[in-house]
C-alpha cells in the first residue's frame, strides 16, 4: 500500500452544516507597532493625519486632470504643471489595483459562490471579523476526526473560493486534509476592498480562526498559496508569532515580487527605472521567504506563461528551510498545475514526511514504518 493510499478516507455520510457568525478579534502577542510613550503616540497620530491629508489631496488631484490641462493651456505656469503631473501619477498609482485584483471575474463571482455540498463535502461557513473590522467569509471542509492535518488555502487574484472546490476535493479526499478556504476582502461574499495590507490581515484572521478551534490539531497546520495566494501565505509564514504553529508551507506558481511581475508582463523600459515605492502593491516574497525556516514545498508548472517558472526556482534558492523541496510539472500551466499527474501525491508525501519527522523527534523510539506512527499521522 502506497503512502498516499494510507491517507485515503472512506466516503463519509453527507453532512451539511452552515453557520454564520462573527468571531471577535483574538488578541495575540504579535503587535507590529507599539507606541511606548504619550509623546511618541502623539507624534504617531499626527503623522498619520498628515499622511492621510496628503494622500486624499493626491486622490483629489486625479479628478482635476482636465481642469489642470485647461489651466496649462490657458495660462501656463509651474504650479498647474506640477499639479497636473501629480494628478497623472495619482491615476497611475490608483490603477494598479485594477490590474491586480479581479474579484468580479467571471462576472458572477460576486453574486454567487458554490459551496462544498456541491461535491458532497461536509462544511461550515463562517463570517469572521479581521483586525481592521472587515467581515470576511471562510469555509471549512472538515473530517470528523480531530487528528487530520489542516490546510489553509489562499487562492489567486480572480474568482472566489467556489471556483477552487475541485482542488479542495483532492486535498480533502486524496490527501486526507481539512481545508479552510479563505475569501479575501472584496471577493465572493466577503466585505471590503482588496489591498495588500488588507489581504495580510485576512490571512491573520484565518490563522486566528483555526487556532481558536478545539477540534483542530495545532501541530498539523499547513499553509497553501497559489499565485497571489502564495505571496499572502509567505507573509503569514514569515510572521514569527504564527510560524510557531505551522507544520509546513506549500507554494504553487507564485512570484518573487509584484514589481518583478509588472516589469515582466508589461516590458516597458521605464518600469526598470522606477523605484519600488512607485508600486502600490509590492508583495516582496523574495525578501520575506528568507525569514521562513519551516518545511516548504514548491510546486512549479513549467508551462506557466503568466509567472515565469524561474521565479519559483529563485524563491526555492532563497529559502533557508532545511526541509525544502521543489517539484516540477512539465505540462503545468499557471491555473491548471493542480490537474497534473503526481500533484496530490507530491503534497501527500510532503505532509507525511513532515509529520513523520515531527513524531520521530518527539518519540525517537518509534519505527517510521510502524502502524502506531501511521495511526498518529492519520
C-alpha positions in Angstrom: 0.0 0.0 0.0 1.5 3.4 -1.0 1.9 6.3 1.3 -0.9 8.2 -0.5 -3.3 5.3 -0.1 -2.6 5.3 3.7 -4.2 8.8 3.7 -7.3 7.9 1.8 -10.5 8.0 3.7 -13.8 6.2 3.2 -16.5 8.4 1.9 -18.5 9.8 4.8 -22.2 10.4 5.0 -23.2 13.7 3.5 -23.3 16.3 6.2 -24.2 19.9 5.6 -23.7 22.4 8.3 -23.7 26.1 7.6 -23.4 28.7 10.3 -22.7 32.4 10.0 -21.5 34.3 13.0 -19.0 37.0 13.8 -15.8 35.9 15.5 -14.4 38.5 17.9 -10.8 39.5 17.2 -8.3 37.3 19.0 -5.7 39.1 21.0 -2.1 37.9 20.3 1.3 39.0 21.2 2.5 39.8 17.7 1.8 43.6 17.6 3.6 45.1 14.6 3.9 48.5 16.1 3.8 49.6 19.7 3.9 53.2 20.9 5.5 53.2 24.4 5.1 56.8 25.5 2.5 59.5 25.2 4.8 61.8 23.3 5.6 59.2 20.7 1.9 58.3 20.5 1.1 62.0 19.7 3.7 62.1 17.0 2.5 58.9 15.6 -1.1 60.0 15.3 -0.2 63.5 13.9 2.0 61.8 11.3 -0.9 59.5 10.3 -3.2 62.5 9.9 -0.7 64.4 7.8 -0.1 61.4 5.6 -3.9 60.9 5.2 -4.4 64.5 4.2 -1.6 64.4 1.6 -3.0 61.1 0.2 -6.5 62.4 0.0 -5.2 65.5 -1.7 -3.4 63.3 -4.2 -6.6 61.4 -4.9 -8.4 64.7 -5.3 -5.8 65.7 -7.9 -6.8 62.8 -10.1 -10.3 64.2 -10.6 -8.8 67.6 -11.6 -6.7 66.5 -14.6 -8.9 68.1 -17.1 -9.0 71.4 -15.2 -5.2 71.5 -14.9 -4.9 70.8 -18.6 -7.1 73.8 -19.3 -5.1 75.9 -16.9 -1.9 74.9 -18.5 -3.3 75.6 -22.0 -4.7 79.0 -21.0 -2.1 80.4 -18.6 0.8 78.0 -18.4 2.9 78.3 -15.2 4.8 75.9 -13.0 2.2 75.2 -10.3 -0.5 73.9 -12.7 2.1 71.7 -14.4 3.2 70.3 -11.1 -0.4 69.6 -10.1 -1.0 68.0 -13.5 2.0 65.7 -13.1 0.8 64.8 -9.6 -2.7 64.0 -10.9 -1.4 61.8 -13.7 0.9 59.9 -11.2 -2.1 59.6 -8.9 -4.2 58.0 -11.6 -1.4 55.5 -12.5 -0.9 54.7 -8.8 -4.6 54.0 -8.2 -5.0 52.0 -11.4 -2.6 49.4 -10.1 -5.3 47.8 -8.0 -7.5 47.3 -11.2 -4.6 45.5 -12.8 -4.1 43.1 -9.9 -7.4 42.2 -8.2 -10.2 40.6 -10.2 -12.9 39.7 -7.7 -15.6 40.1 -10.5 -14.0 37.7 -12.9 -16.1 35.9 -14.0 -18.9 38.4 -13.7 -21.0 36.2 -11.4 -18.1 35.8 -8.9 -19.5 38.4 -6.5 -23.1 37.2 -6.9 -22.9 33.5 -6.3 -20.4 31.3 -4.5 -20.6 27.5 -4.8 -20.4 25.6 -1.5 -18.7 22.2 -0.9 -22.0 20.4 -0.7 -22.0 20.6 -4.5 -19.2 18.0 -4.3 -20.6 16.1 -1.3 -18.1 17.5 1.2 -19.2 18.4 4.7 -18.5 22.1 5.5 -19.0 25.0 7.8 -19.4 28.6 6.5 -18.2 31.4 8.8 -18.0 35.2 8.7 -15.0 36.4 10.6 -14.0 39.9 11.6 -10.5 41.0 10.8 -8.4 43.3 13.0 -9.4 46.3 11.0 -13.1 45.4 11.2 -13.8 43.9 7.8 -16.1 40.9 7.7 -14.8 38.1 5.5 -16.1 34.7 4.6 -14.3 31.4 5.3 -15.5 27.9 4.5 -14.1 25.0 6.5 -14.2 21.5 4.9 -13.5 19.2 7.8 -13.1 15.5 8.6 -14.8 14.1 11.7 -11.5 13.0 13.4 -9.5 15.8 15.1 -6.2 14.3 14.1 -6.4 15.2 10.4 -4.0 17.8 9.0 -5.4 21.2 8.2 -4.6 23.2 5.0 -5.3 26.9 5.0 -6.0 27.7 1.3 -5.2 31.1 -0.2 -6.3 31.4 -3.8 -5.2 33.6 -6.7 -6.3 37.1 -7.7 -9.5 36.2 -9.5 -12.8 34.4 -8.8 -13.9 33.1 -5.5 -13.5 30.1 -3.2 -16.2 28.2 -5.0 -14.0 28.0 -8.1 -11.5 26.1 -6.0 -13.8 23.3 -5.0 -12.4 20.6 -7.3 -8.9 21.3 -5.9 -10.3 21.3 -2.4 -11.9 17.9 -3.0 -8.5 16.5 -4.0 -6.9 17.8 -0.8 -9.8 16.6 1.3 -10.3 13.1 -0.1 -6.9 12.4 -1.7 -4.7 13.8 1.0 -6.9 13.4 4.0 -6.8 17.1 5.0 -9.2 19.5 6.4 -9.3 22.6 4.1 -10.0 26.2 5.2 -11.0 28.2 2.1 -10.2 31.9 2.8 -12.2 34.5 0.8 -10.2 37.7 0.6 -12.0 41.1 1.4 -13.8 42.3 -1.7 -14.1 38.7 -3.1 -17.1 36.4 -3.1 -19.3 37.0 0.0 -16.6 39.0 1.9 -16.9 42.7 2.6 -14.4 45.4 1.9 -12.0 46.3 -0.9 -8.8 44.2 -1.6 -5.4 45.7 -0.8 -2.0 44.3 0.1 -2.2 45.2 3.8 -5.9 44.1 3.8 -5.1 40.6 2.4 -2.4 40.2 5.1 -4.9 41.0 7.8 -7.3 38.4 6.2 -4.6 35.8 6.4 -4.0 36.6 10.1 -7.7 36.3 10.7 -7.8 32.9 9.1 -4.9 31.7 11.3 -6.6 33.1 14.4 -9.8 31.4 13.5 -8.0 28.0 13.2 -6.0 28.5 16.4 -9.1 29.1 18.5 -10.8 25.9 17.4 -10.6 23.0 19.8 -11.3 20.4 17.1 -8.2 21.2 15.0 -4.8 19.7 15.7 -2.4 22.7 16.1 0.6 20.6 15.3 -0.7 19.8 11.8 -1.4 23.2 10.2 -0.2 23.8 6.7 -0.4 26.9 4.6 -1.2 26.6 0.9 -0.9 29.6 -1.5 -1.3 29.7 -5.3 -0.1 32.7 -7.3 -1.2 35.8 -5.3 -2.1 33.5 -2.5 1.5 32.3 -2.4 2.6 35.9 -1.5 -0.1 36.0 1.2 0.9 32.7 2.7 4.6 33.7 2.6 3.8 36.8 4.6 1.9 34.8 7.2 4.7 32.2 7.4 7.3 34.9 7.9 5.4 36.2 10.9 7.3 34.8 14.0 4.1 34.5 16.1 2.2 32.5 13.6 5.1 30.4 12.2 5.4 28.6 15.6 2.1 26.9 14.9 2.8 26.0 11.3 3.9 22.5 10.3 4.7 23.5 6.7 4.2 25.8 3.7 3.1 24.8 0.2 3.6 27.3 -2.6 2.3 26.9 -6.2 3.2 29.1 -9.2 3.9 32.3 -7.2 6.2 35.2 -7.8 9.2 36.9 -6.3 7.5 40.3 -6.0 4.8 42.4 -7.7 7.3 44.9 -9.2 9.2 41.9 -10.8 5.9 40.6 -12.3 5.0 44.1 -13.6 8.3 44.5 -15.3 7.9 41.1 -16.9 4.3 41.4 -18.0 4.4 45.0 -19.5 8.0 45.0 -20.7 8.3 48.8 -20.6 11.9 50.0 -20.1 10.6 52.9 -17.9 9.4 50.3 -15.4 13.0 49.2 -14.8 13.8 52.8 -13.8 11.0 53.2 -11.3 11.9 52.8 -7.6 10.0 50.3 -5.5 7.9 52.9 -3.7 6.2 53.8 -7.0 4.4 50.4 -6.9 1.3 50.5 -4.7 1.3 46.7 -4.2 4.7 45.1 -3.6 4.2 41.6 -2.1 8.0 41.3 -1.6 8.1 37.5 -1.3 11.8 37.2 -2.3 12.6 39.2 0.9 10.1 37.5 3.2 10.9 33.9 2.1 14.4 34.4 3.6 12.8 34.6 7.1 10.9 31.3 6.7 12.6 28.2 8.2 9.6 25.9 8.3 9.4 23.0 5.8 8.4 24.3 2.4 7.2 22.6 -0.8 7.4 24.4 -4.1 5.0 23.2 -6.9 6.1 24.7 -10.2 4.2 24.4 -13.5 6.8 24.6 -16.3 4.3 25.8 -18.8 3.2 28.8 -16.7 3.0 31.7 -19.2 2.0 34.3 -16.6 4.6 33.8 -13.8 8.0 32.7 -15.1 8.9 29.3 -13.5 12.3 30.7 -12.8 10.7 32.8 -10.0 9.7 29.7 -8.2 13.3 28.5 -8.6 14.6 31.8 -7.2 12.3 31.5 -4.2 13.4 27.9 -3.6 17.0 29.0 -3.7 16.4 31.9 -1.3 14.5 29.7 1.2 16.6 29.0 4.3 14.5 26.0 5.2 16.4 22.7 5.9 13.4 20.8 4.7 12.5 22.3 1.3 11.7 20.6 -2.0 10.7 21.8 -5.5 8.6 19.6 -7.7 8.4 20.5 -11.5 5.3 19.7 -13.6 6.4 19.7 -17.2 2.8 20.3 -18.5 1.7 22.5 -15.6 0.2 25.9 -16.6 -0.5 28.8 -14.3 -4.0 27.8 -13.3 -4.0 24.1 -14.1 -0.9 22.6 -12.4 -3.2 21.0 -9.8 -4.6 18.8 -12.6 -1.2 17.3 -13.4 -0.3 13.7 -12.6 1.5 13.3 -9.3 0.3 16.6 -8.0 -1.7 15.3 -4.9 0.9 12.5 -4.4 3.6 15.2 -4.0 1.5 17.1 -1.4 0.6 13.9 0.5 4.2 12.8 0.5 5.3 16.2 1.8 2.8 16.1 4.6 3.6 12.6 5.6 7.4 13.3 5.7 6.9 16.4 7.8 4.6 14.8 10.3 6.7 11.7 10.5 9.8 13.7 11.3 7.9 15.6 13.9 6.7 12.4 15.6 10.1 10.8 15.4 11.6 13.9 17.1 9.0 13.5 19.9 9.2 9.7 20.1 12.7 8.7 18.9 11.9 5.0 19.6 9.0 5.0 17.1 9.7 3.0 14.0 8.8 5.2 10.9 7.1 2.2 9.3 5.1 1.2 12.4 1.4 1.1 12.5 1.5 3.3 15.5 3.1 6.1 13.5 0.7 5.7 10.7 -2.2 6.0 13.2 -0.8 9.2 14.7 -0.4 10.8 11.3 -3.8 9.9 10.1 
